[in-house]
């Protein structure tokens, strides 16, 4: 009897939790998206503007974000097919995780800033 009573209490509590969760989302889902994030393309001029300015959203300057994955490789066959594509040494360093040279890479703003944080004392007024 006690177990069935606990089961009923848990079932009712779970049901109330689900109903509260579903009803609280209605206000959020009914709100239209902001104008800055989700504009719908309605004219050909808007589409042309997107296509003509693709470098504003396509190019990623943070190589750390691009190459920081455990599923990235540079196969020898790909390198042999087009070695000019991989002529930049920094690109190969990022691909192969050549860690000793990465802190000195001045073109990479993210990690150079992170390494500076690490090398600075936490409490500078103590020094």
N, C-alpha and C positions, 0 to 999 in steps of 0.2 A: 504494500500500500504506500509506504513511504517513497519508494523508487518511482512509482507511477505519479505521485504528487510532485516530485521534483521534475519529472519529465514534462508534466503539464506546465509547471512554472517556467521551465526553460523554453518550451515551445512558445508560450505566450510572450515571454521577454524577447525572443528572437523575432517573432512576428511584429511586435511593436517597434523594434529596432529597424527592421526592413521598411516598414511603413514610414517611419520618421525620416529615414534616409531617402526614400523615393520622393516624398512630398517636399523635402527641403531643396531638391535639385530643380524643381519646377521654375522657381524664380530665376535661378542661374541660367537655365536653358532657354527661358523666354526672352532674356535680354539680348538685343541684337549686338553683333560684334562691333568693336570700335572702328572708327573710320581709318585709323592709322595702321591696323593690322590685317584686316580682311576685306579690302575693297574688291568688289567684283568688276572684272573688265567688261565694259559694256560697249565701248566704241573701238573702231579700228585705230584711232589715234592713241588710245591708251595701250593697245596691244603693240603698236609700233614703238611707243616709248619704252615698253618693257623689253622688246627685242633689241632695240638699239642701245640700251644701257645694261646689257647683261653682265658686263664686267663689274658693275656695282654690287651685284649679289652672287655672282658666280665665282669670282676669284677669292681664294682664301689665302691670306698672307701669313697666317699662323701655321707654320709647317708642323709644329708639335701636334696640333689638332688633327692634321691630315694623317701623319705617319704613326701616331701613338695608338697602335692596335697590335694585338698579338696575332692577327690574321693577315699580316702584310708581308710580302716577300718580293724580292727582286730576282726572278729566275734568270739564270745565265743565258738561256735562249732569247729572252726578251732583251737583255742588255746587248747581246751580240747582234741582234736584228737592227737595233737603232741606238748605237752608243752615243750619238750626239744628243739624244733626248736626256741622257743621264750624265751630261758633262759637268754639271755643277757638283762640286765635292760635298757641299752641305747636304744636298739631296741624298747622296749615297751614305753619308754619315748618319742621317736620320733613318734611312732604310735599314742599315746594318747595326744600329744602336752603338755607334762609335762614341761612347760616353765621355772619354777623357777630353775630347775637343769641343763638346757641346757648350760648356760654360763660357768659352771664349768666342762663340759665334755671336757677333754683334748685330747681325741682321735679324735675329730671333728675339723679339722683345719680351715674350712671355717668360722663357726660361732664364734669360739673363736677369730679369727682375726677380725671379724666384731664387736664383742662386745668390743674388745680392742680399735678399732677406735672410737667407740661411747663414751667410758669412758675417752678417752684422750682429753685434751683441743685442740681446733682448732688452737689456736695460742700459742704454747708452750713457746715462748720466753717472753710472758707476765707474766707467772706464776712465 
